[in-house]
């Protein structure tokens, strides 16, 4: 599997015009991506898996909405 997974949308403006930003990756922070639409440079990183605690009815517990 490649270390670089391409984002499909800019997290700021939602545009799809993204290119890898020149620059080296920082271990644990991922690679930088540049959006031509809003001129922002950002990183997308993998944090981990959330452990789903199961309640008695076998559905994942969720925080209350509101």
C-alpha positions in Angstrom: 0.0 0.0 0.0 1.2 3.5 -0.8 2.1 5.9 2.0 0.3 8.7 0.2 -3.5 8.5 0.0 -5.0 11.3 -2.1 -7.8 13.3 -0.6 -10.7 13.9 -2.9 -11.8 17.3 -1.7 -10.2 20.3 0.0 -11.4 20.3 3.7 -11.7 24.1 3.6 -13.5 25.0 0.3 -14.6 21.5 -1.0 -13.0 22.0 -4.3 -11.4 19.0 -6.1 -8.4 20.8 -7.6 -5.7 19.3 -5.3 -2.0 18.5 -6.0 0.7 17.2 -3.8 2.6 20.1 -2.3 6.4 20.2 -2.8 8.0 19.2 0.4 9.0 16.2 2.4 6.6 14.3 4.6 7.0 14.6 8.3 6.9 11.2 10.0 3.5 10.7 11.6 2.0 13.9 10.0 1.5 12.8 6.4 2.2 14.6 3.2 1.2 18.2 2.4 -1.5 18.9 -0.3 -2.2 22.1 -2.0 -5.6 23.4 -3.2 -5.5 25.6 -6.3 -8.9 27.0 -5.6 -8.4 28.5 -2.1 -4.6 28.5 -2.1 -4.4 26.5 1.2 -1.9 23.9 2.0 -3.0 21.1 4.4 -2.1 17.6 5.6 -4.4 14.6 6.0 -3.3 12.2 8.7 -4.5 8.8 9.9 -5.3 8.9 13.6 -6.5 5.4 14.4 -9.5 3.3 15.0 -12.2 4.3 17.4 -13.2 1.5 19.8 -16.9 1.0 19.8 -18.2 0.1 23.2 -21.3 -2.1 22.9 -24.3 -1.6 25.1 -26.7 -4.4 26.1 -28.7 -4.2 22.9 -25.5 -4.7 20.8 -25.6 -1.3 19.2 -22.6 1.1 19.4 -23.1 3.7 22.1 -23.2 7.3 20.8 -23.0 10.6 22.6 -26.4 12.3 23.1 -27.3 14.7 20.3 -28.2 18.2 21.1 
